[in-house]
Amino acid sequence: MKPNCIELPDCEPFPILYEDRSVLAIDKPRGWMLLPISWQNTGHNLQAAINSSIEARDFWARSRGLKFLRYVHRLDADTSGVLLFSKSPGALESFGEMFESRRMEKNYLAVTAVEPREMEWTCELALSPDPGRTGRMKVDSREGKASETHFRVVEKIPGLTLIECKPVTGRTHQIRVHLAESGCPIVSDELYGRLTGRLELGLRAVRLAYKDPFTKKPVEIRAPTEHFLKEYGFKLPPV
């Protein structure tokens, strides 16, 4: 029987949220990076750790006959939630093209300590890498790539606001920059805001939805939200 999680040595198992013949989606915890495979610190590089586990024929992979598992899109190291992997180079190409062509619906939850001025808004500021600060993005109306994110306030509690984020494009740090530029940076965002006491980065990928490129059937993948909401003191799950 196949385990319902990815079991890597010396860490908590990663729950599998969805699986079919082409893809596998996990609930990525904070602290795991998706870096080039050449960066071989497998204690932090999720792809390298998965590759090593497959090569070692660990049971979770062997029971599935897996020889290939590659991330289709990226989540920042401190962002948790739905992360999609392909089981073959062909699936990687097909699903990667879906992300590139904006045919993949993506939903995130973000937490900010600054109350937004509006209940719903869209940010379309173009983004490019910041040459003066490695690892950061900046607003760049002249040479930046087009970027679009829709925001909706879900819940307010004293000192914190929960926001649903729907990025149309998939630029690096897009949600983080667009919220910061909207005047409400994500809590504990050390790049675009400021650290907030004991709180972790308040960003979680909670949903992917798409039409399967091979079967043409609709697929919806959701990550649990209860622990994330409780961590910041929110009581109601988002609708």
Wavefront OBJ file of the C-alpha trace (Angstrom):
o trace
v 0.000 0.000 0.000
v 1.337 3.435 -0.952
v 1.875 5.859 1.955
v -0.114 9.093 1.733
v 2.947 11.225 2.400
v 6.527 11.752 1.244
v 8.818 10.361 3.925
v 12.301 11.860 3.824
v 15.016 11.003 6.367
v 15.254 13.129 9.520
v 12.186 15.304 8.945
v 8.432 15.259 9.349
v 6.534 13.588 6.471
v 5.063 15.850 3.798
v 1.318 15.113 3.369
v 0.258 14.292 -0.185
v -2.791 16.405 -1.021
v -3.459 15.007 -4.499
v -2.052 12.412 -6.872
v -2.832 11.016 -10.298
v -0.821 9.427 -13.117
v 0.836 12.728 -14.089
v 1.309 14.800 -10.954
v 1.618 14.730 -7.187
v 0.877 17.679 -4.873
v 2.210 18.042 -1.344
v 1.608 20.397 1.562
v 5.047 22.035 1.743
v 6.051 23.202 5.218
v 8.040 26.354 5.866
v 11.805 26.209 5.700
v 12.281 24.197 2.484
v 13.786 25.933 -0.526
v 13.347 25.103 -4.201
v 16.783 25.932 -5.520
v 18.841 24.679 -8.451
v 19.737 21.007 -8.034
v 23.424 21.980 -8.036
v 22.881 23.421 -4.555
v 23.187 20.149 -2.687
v 22.463 21.066 0.935
v 19.621 18.547 1.122
v 18.711 19.743 4.589
v 17.101 22.772 2.938
v 16.806 21.920 -0.781
v 13.534 20.049 -1.213
v 14.152 18.927 -4.806
v 17.626 17.587 -3.991
v 16.263 15.744 -0.942
v 13.489 14.154 -3.017
v 15.969 13.131 -5.723
v 18.196 11.479 -3.123
v 15.220 9.654 -1.605
v 14.091 8.330 -5.005
v 17.632 7.161 -5.808
v 17.786 5.433 -2.404
v 14.512 3.643 -3.279
v 12.777 4.799 -0.129
v 9.418 3.109 0.293
v 7.171 6.106 -0.492
v 8.830 6.358 -3.939
v 9.442 2.653 -4.561
v 5.774 1.811 -3.865
v 4.818 4.210 -6.655
v 7.515 3.102 -9.093
v 8.780 6.690 -9.159
v 11.965 7.463 -11.029
v 11.215 11.162 -11.646
v 9.534 13.847 -9.533
v 10.158 17.504 -10.308
v 8.499 20.671 -9.029
v 6.365 22.483 -11.617
v 6.256 25.873 -9.878
v 7.979 27.436 -6.872
v 7.043 28.540 -3.386
v 9.335 30.752 -1.318
v 11.198 28.943 1.471
v 8.987 30.445 4.199
v 5.723 30.016 2.271
v 3.764 26.855 3.050
v 1.026 25.062 1.155
v 0.155 23.415 -2.154
v 3.209 22.535 -4.251
v 2.762 20.596 -7.490
v 5.268 18.051 -8.813
v 5.309 16.268 -12.179
v 6.009 12.537 -12.518
v 7.578 12.719 -15.987
v 9.393 15.196 -18.243
v 6.326 15.267 -20.494
v 4.041 16.195 -17.605
v 6.557 18.807 -16.469
v 6.401 20.477 -19.871
v 2.591 20.350 -20.094
v 1.904 21.621 -16.585
v 4.698 24.187 -16.752
v 3.073 25.596 -19.879
v -0.223 25.846 -17.986
v 1.417 28.065 -15.377
v 3.123 30.147 -18.054
v -0.097 30.623 -20.036
v -2.101 31.590 -16.914
v -4.439 28.590 -17.125
v -3.694 27.581 -13.525
v -5.873 29.141 -10.811
v -3.875 29.927 -7.654
v -5.196 31.045 -4.286
v -3.180 32.149 -1.260
v -3.968 33.445 2.199
v -1.875 36.326 3.526
v -1.791 38.026 6.920
v -0.963 41.716 7.360
v -0.686 43.923 10.428
v -1.831 47.006 8.475
v -5.529 47.272 7.708
v -6.061 47.681 3.944
v -7.807 50.792 2.667
v -10.214 48.704 0.556
v -12.023 45.392 0.911
v -11.136 44.332 -2.642
v -8.523 45.623 -5.085
v -6.170 44.635 -7.904
v -2.459 45.456 -8.164
v -0.837 45.506 -11.619
v 2.623 46.903 -10.876
v 5.318 45.459 -13.164
v 8.201 43.696 -11.404
v 11.873 43.016 -12.061
v 14.871 41.797 -10.009
v 16.440 44.509 -7.864
v 20.100 44.741 -8.975
v 21.012 46.613 -5.824
v 19.672 43.978 -3.426
v 20.217 40.322 -4.319
v 17.155 38.143 -3.884
v 14.701 41.022 -3.945
v 12.237 42.206 -6.567
v 11.278 45.809 -7.270
v 8.542 47.721 -9.032
v 9.804 48.613 -12.498
v 7.327 50.281 -14.844
v 9.865 50.579 -17.681
v 11.567 47.182 -17.877
v 9.622 45.013 -15.426
v 7.411 42.091 -16.411
v 3.639 42.526 -16.327
v 2.192 41.331 -13.008
v -1.371 41.118 -11.716
v -2.792 40.088 -8.332
v -6.371 40.293 -7.032
v -6.896 40.814 -3.294
v -9.951 40.411 -1.048
v -10.209 40.967 2.710
v -11.562 37.801 4.351
v -11.453 38.578 8.071
v -10.254 41.234 10.514
v -9.206 40.817 14.124
v -7.501 43.379 16.370
v -4.084 44.090 14.851
v -4.284 41.639 11.938
v -6.156 41.231 8.644
v -6.555 38.037 6.595
v -6.456 38.533 2.823
v -7.234 36.144 -0.020
v -4.741 36.594 -2.877
v -5.270 35.458 -6.478
v -2.145 35.992 -8.589
v -2.878 35.948 -12.323
v 0.819 36.006 -13.235
v 3.572 34.150 -11.398
v 6.464 36.540 -10.807
v 8.971 35.971 -8.024
v 7.699 37.426 -4.722
v 4.704 38.846 -6.582
v 2.167 38.684 -3.736
v 4.702 39.956 -1.204
v 5.695 42.994 -3.311
v 2.140 43.828 -4.389
v 0.878 43.766 -0.794
v 3.807 45.861 0.397
v 3.152 48.376 -2.380
v -0.524 48.401 -1.372
v 0.582 49.613 2.056
v -0.022 46.362 3.910
v 3.073 44.122 3.845
v 2.790 40.521 4.991
v 3.654 39.993 8.647
v 7.259 38.954 9.281
v 8.316 39.651 5.698
v 11.934 40.646 6.238
v 12.437 41.553 2.564
v 9.456 43.819 1.970
v 8.129 44.625 5.428
v 9.534 43.925 8.856
v 9.760 41.021 11.288
v 6.801 40.814 13.647
v 7.749 39.294 16.992
v 7.082 35.585 17.219
v 4.965 35.385 14.066
v 6.134 33.461 10.991
v 5.750 34.768 7.424
v 2.007 35.016 6.961
v 1.618 33.485 3.507
v 0.133 30.108 2.574
v -0.755 28.580 -0.811
v -4.198 27.071 -0.245
v -5.573 26.106 -3.673
v -4.697 25.119 -7.233
v -7.386 24.503 -9.845
v -7.017 23.572 -13.499
v -8.258 21.427 -16.365
v -6.003 18.380 -16.676
v -4.113 18.726 -20.001
v -4.304 14.965 -20.624
v -7.767 13.907 -19.365
v -9.439 17.343 -19.787
v -11.136 16.822 -16.399
v -11.289 19.655 -13.834
v -8.960 19.264 -10.850
v -9.007 21.213 -7.592
v -6.320 20.791 -4.929
v -6.722 22.372 -1.501
v -4.409 22.612 1.483
v -5.784 22.663 5.043
v -6.103 26.142 6.550
v -7.093 25.463 10.166
v -3.593 25.456 11.672
v -2.533 28.527 9.674
v -5.594 30.506 10.794
v -5.198 29.454 14.421
v -1.519 30.452 14.384
v -2.514 34.086 13.834
v -5.698 34.050 15.888
v -8.295 33.866 13.125
v -11.313 31.737 13.938
v -13.343 31.454 10.751
v -12.181 29.394 7.767
v -12.362 31.439 4.550
v -15.329 30.849 2.274
l 1 2 3 4 5 6 7 8 9 10 11 12 13 14 15 16 17 18 19 20 21 22 23 24 25 26 27 28 29 30 31 32 33 34 35 36 37 38 39 40 41 42 43 44 45 46 47 48 49 50 51 52 53 54 55 56 57 58 59 60 61 62 63 64 65 66 67 68 69 70 71 72 73 74 75 76 77 78 79 80 81 82 83 84 85 86 87 88 89 90 91 92 93 94 95 96 97 98 99 100 101 102 103 104 105 106 107 108 109 110 111 112 113 114 115 116 117 118 119 120 121 122 123 124 125 126 127 128 129 130 131 132 133 134 135 136 137 138 139 140 141 142 143 144 145 146 147 148 149 150 151 152 153 154 155 156 157 158 159 160 161 162 163 164 165 166 167 168 169 170 171 172 173 174 175 176 177 178 179 180 181 182 183 184 185 186 187 188 189 190 191 192 193 194 195 196 197 198 199 200 201 202 203 204 205 206 207 208 209 210 211 212 213 214 215 216 217 218 219 220 221 222 223 224 225 226 227 228 229 230 231 232 233 234 235 236 237 238 239
